[in-house]
């Protein structure tokens, strides 16, 4: 009989959680686990959670409730909660859902194999400490499996900005950057496993600084990696967008012409209340410099609508900023209070007003996105082939501007960069033909 144990992982939230889940799978893979596609097959279920969006914790509790019958049918089934909800809720998770066997915060998942072993002995285990050791140095590695052409690589964690709406400083801790030599080695390892494109991740990735290296130097050195054809990074803060990083967009061919640079609001009054430490005008002038360095760059952003104290004039300032920038893509949300953050106790804008403003903003952002996609029609773009599409003979790839591109091709082309002439634009994708 096989000793292999079955692991089901469900990941919520950001790309960093995707990366963390991959590393937890590696760690448990070295301990004899292999992943499965459904919780019904699993000997262990692990939820890697996010605490950014509204009612995030309640969604986790609801998901856990669905596993009750599984646990009753299979008493040896282990259930764990990882990530930011685990960090924020801690023992409350165990209290509300006794079927949970372990809770592990995002800075302690290198201890996961030991925690699992302790649950095998009947213990309930919680670890939400911020350990002194670097978790990346202590993660056991599973077999070096072949990877998809695109991969995430966490280079920085935590945030010191303390925006008034954000829980990240409390769930992920202070800004910490990983040593550059380890990151370069990990990039080489990814390439050996089939990766062509890496996205460098951080809660505040352009604050990266380690051993005298800033993000721009890391990108330049990583671009020397044979076989690595594309580099991206996310998410950035305007206050850490230095001259060296702007210059890299114009000088490093492998750095893709796409930048996600959240501003959150176009109103200086709201930005000050958010503790953003920049003005709308400073943000716009920064974008001018970036576009001067890389004229074809696609800009993306984040917006929070209905932040406490936002009035109609503040909201119109956000619309004015968007009209000037014309984002290729943007993400917009109604403000929702995160317990423990400075804004949570302030007087809130009504849900009705927030919904109406969000609809107006999203209409504009969608128009700008579609216009940018329409501008691609007739152009020939280098597309990284990633996977098969839904239709026979169809492949899906990624443009330099982060568009999904559908085209007819052979599956043997996966992992290659091909030239595609764009002929159509859908809601969130392009279509074309190989040339």
N, C-alpha and C positions, 0 to 999 in steps of 0.2 A: 504494500500500500504506500502511496506517495506521501511524503511529509510536507509537500507544498501546501501552503495556506493561501486562501483566496482573499484579496483586498479590493474593496470598492471605495473609490474616492469621488466625492462630489465637491466641486470647486465653485465658490461664489466670488463675484467681484472682479478685482483688477488683475492686470497681467502679472503683477508680482505674486498674487495668490496662485496663479497658474504655475509660475516658476517654483514657488514653495511646494506646491503639490507634487511636481515632478521630482523634487529633491526628497520629499518624504517617501515617495514611491521607491526611489533609489535606495533610501536608507532601509526601508522595510524589505525591499527586494534582497538586500544582502542578508536579511534575517529569515529568508525563506518564503516571502510572500510573492505572489504574482497577481496582477490586476485582472479584474473581471468587469463586465459591462453593466451588470445589474446588481442591486443589493441582495436579491434573492439567492444569488450564488455565493455570497461572501461569508467568510469566517470573521472578517472585520470590516466595519463601515466607518469611514472617516469623512467628516464634513469639515472642509476648510472654508471658514466663514469670513464675511466682510461686514464692517460696522458703519459704512459710509452712508448708505441710503436709509430712507425712512423705514421704520419697523423691521430693521434687519434682524434683530434678535428674535422677534416674534415669528419671522419666517423660518428661522432655525428651529425654534420649538415646535412649530407646525410640522416641519420635516421629520423631526425626531418622533413625533407622535405617530407618524405613519409607519414607523419601524417597530411599534409595540408588538404587533402580532408576529412579526419575524422573530423577535426576541423570545416570545412565549413558545414558539415552535422550535426554536433552536437556542436553548439556554446558554450554550457556550459561545454564542455570537458576541463579539466585542464591538462596542460603539464608542467612537471618540469624536470630540469636537476640537478643532484646531482654529488658529487664525485670530482675527481681531475681536469677534464676539466672545471667543474663549477668553481673551485677555481682559475684556471689559466686564464680563459677567462672572467669571471664575466659579466660585462655589455655588452661586445661584443656579447655574446650569444643573449641577448635581441635585440640588434641592428640588427644582421644578421637574426634572426628568431623571428619576432614579435609574432608568435603564442605561444611562450613560456611564461608561467605565473609566474614561480618561478625558481630561481637559488639558490642552497644551497650547500655550501662547506662541506667537510667531517668532519669538526670539529663542525658544527652547525646543524646537522640533528635532534638533540633533539628538535629543534625549529620548526620542520616541521609541526606538527599539527596546530600551530598558524599561520604559513605562509599560509597554505591551507585555513584557515578561512578568512584570509585577501584577498586572491584571490577571494573568494566567493563574496566579496564586490566590486569586479572590480579592485583591486589593482594589480600592477606588483611588485613582491617582490624579492629582492636579499639579501642573507646573506652569505657572504664569510669571515666573521670575524673569528679570533681565540679567542673565548671567554675564560674568566677566569674560568668560572664554568666547571666542568667535565661533558661532555655530557652524560656519562653513568649513572650519578647520577640523571639526569633529564629526562630520557626517560620514557614516559608512557608505560605500559605493556598491551598487548592484552591478550586474553584467552590463557591458557597454553595448546597449542595443542601438540599432540603426535609428536615426532620428528623421523627422520631417525636415524639409528644406529650410524652414524658418524656425528660430528658437529664441527664447528669452534668456537674458543673462543679467541677474541682479548685481549691480555694482555699488549701490548705495541704499541704505535704509534709514527710516526715521526722518523727522523734520523738526527744525528749531524755529519755524516761522510763527507758529501759534495763531493761525487765522482763527477768528472768533467763532467760525462755524464748524471747525474741523476737529475730529477725534484722533487723527493720526499721531500727534505728539504723545498722546496718552496710551495708545495701543501699540505703537511701533517704537516709541522711545526717541531719544536724541539722534541727530544725524551721525551716521557711522559709514565710512567708506572702506571698501575692501582693498587690499594691497594690489597694485597694478600687475605685478608679475603673476599672481594667482589668476587674475582675470584673463591675462593673455594666454596662460596655460589652459584655462577652461575653454577659451575660444578655439584654440588649436584642437582640443579634444572634441569639441562640437563639430568642427570641420571634418575630422577623421570619421565621425559618425554620420556624415551626410549633410550637415548644415551648410547652407550657402549664405544665409542672411541672419544676423543677430540684431535683436533690439535690446539695448542697454536700459535696464530698469532702475528706478529709484523713486521713492516718494517725492524727492526733490533732486532729481538726477543731476542737474547742472550745478548743484552744490558739491559734486564729487571733488574730493581732495584727499590724496593719500600719498605719502612718501614724496611730497613735493610735486606730485602730478595733479593737474586739473583734468576735467573731462575732455577738453580739446586735445591734450597730449595723449590721453588714453585712446581716443578715437584715431589719432594719427598713427600711433604705434600698432593698434589693432588692424588698421587698414593694410599693414605690411604682411598680414597673415595670408600665406598662399592658400587659395581655394575659398577664402572668405570674400564674397563679391559685394555684399551690401551691409551697411551699418545704419541703424536708427537709434533714437533714444527717446525716452518718455518717463515721467512727466516733469516738466520744467517750471521754474518760477521766474517771472520777469526780472526780479532783482539779482538773479545769479547768471544772467545772460551776458557774459563778459565778451570783450573784443576778440579774445582768442577763439572762442567758440563760434562767434559770428564769422570770423575769417575762415574757420574750418569748412563752413558751408560752401564758400567760394573756391576752396583749394583742395579739398579731399573728395576725389571723384566717387569713392565708395560710400560717402555719407549721402543718404538719400534726401531729395529736396522736399522734405515734409517736416513740419515742426508743430507740435502740440504745445501751445503756450497760453495757459488759462489766464484770463483777466478777471472773470467773475461778474464785473459790473462796469458800466461806462460812467458811473457817477462818482465824483471824488468824495462826496459826502458818505456814500455807501462804502466805498473802498476804505475810507478811514475807519468807519465803524467795523468793517471786517478785519482791520489790523493788517492790511495788505502792504503798507509802506511804499506805495507808488501811486501816481496819479494816472488818470486816463491819458492825458497828454504825453506823459513820459512813456507810457506803453505804446502809444501810436508812433512816437519818434523812434522807439526801439525797433518796431516793425519796419520802419523806413530803412534803417541801417541794415537789417537782415535782408530785406528785399534788394537793397543795393548790392549786397554781397552775392546773393543768389536770386536773380530776377524771376526764375520760374518756380520759386518755392511755393508749396501748398501749405497754407496756414490753417490750423485747427485751434479751437478754444473751448473753454467751459464757461457757463453762465449760471448764476443762481438768481432766480426771479423771486421777488417778494421777501427779500431779507428784511429783518425787523427795522422799521423806520423808513423803508423805501417808499417814496411817494411817486406820483405820476411823472413829475419832472425828472426825478432820478431814473425812472424806467425809460423815459424818452431819451435820456442821455445814453443809455445802453443801446437803444435802437440806432441812435446817431453814430455811435462807435462801430456797430456792426455794418452800417451802411457804408462807412468809410473803409473798413478793412476788407469786407466781402470774403468771408472765410470759405475755404474749399470744403470744410466740414466743421461742425461744432456740436457740442453737447449742452443741453440746457435742462434745468430742473427747477422745480419749486423748492423754496427753502423748507427744510424740515429740521426741527431742533434735535440736536444730539446731546443727550444728558451729560452734564459735566463741562460743557463748553460755555464760554462767556456769553454767547448770543442766546443761549437756551432760555434764559430768564427774562429776556426783553419782550416788550409788547409786540405781538405778531400781526402781520398783515393778514387780512381775511382770506380764507381758502378761495372764495369766489373771485376776489381781485387777483390773487396769484394765478389762478387758472386762466383768467382772461388775458393777463399779461403774457403768460407762457405761450398761449396760442398765437398771439401777435408776434412774439419773438420767433417762434418756431416757423411761422409762415415765411418770415424774411430769411431766416437761415436756410430753409429748404430751397427757396428761390435761388439763393447764392450758390448753394451746393450744386443744384442742377445746372446752373449757368457754367460753373467751372467744369462739370463733366461734359457738357455740350461742347466746350472749347477743346476737348480732347478729340472730338470726331474729326477724322481725316488725318490725324497724326499717327506716326508709327512709334510705338513705345517698347522698350525692353521689359519683358514680363517674366517674372520668376514663376515657373510652372510648379504648382503645389499639390494639386489633388484632382481626382476625377470629378466631373460634374454630374448632375442628375440625368442628363441625356446620354445616350450611347455615343461614344467617340468624343464627348465634350470634356475639356479640361478647364480648371480654374487656376488662375495665377494672380500675381500681385504686381501692380504697376509701381513705378518709383514714387507715385503720389498716394500710395496705399489703397488704390482702387482694387476691388475684385474685378478680374477680367475673364470673361467666358469666351472660349474659342474651340474650334475643332482641332484635335491633335491626338497623337498616339500616347498611351499611358507611359511608354518608355521615356518620354520627354520630362517626366517629373524630376525636379531638382535642377533643371537647366533653365537658362535665361534665353528666351526666344523673342524675336521681333514680331509684334502684333500690330496690324493696322486697325485702328479703332473705327467701327462703323455704326455703333449704337450706344445709347445710354439709357439705363433703367434707373429705378429709384435709388439704389445704392451700389450699382455696378456698371461696368462697361462690357461691351461685346465687340468682337472683331475677328480678323482672320490672320493666320500666320503668313508672313511674307519672306 
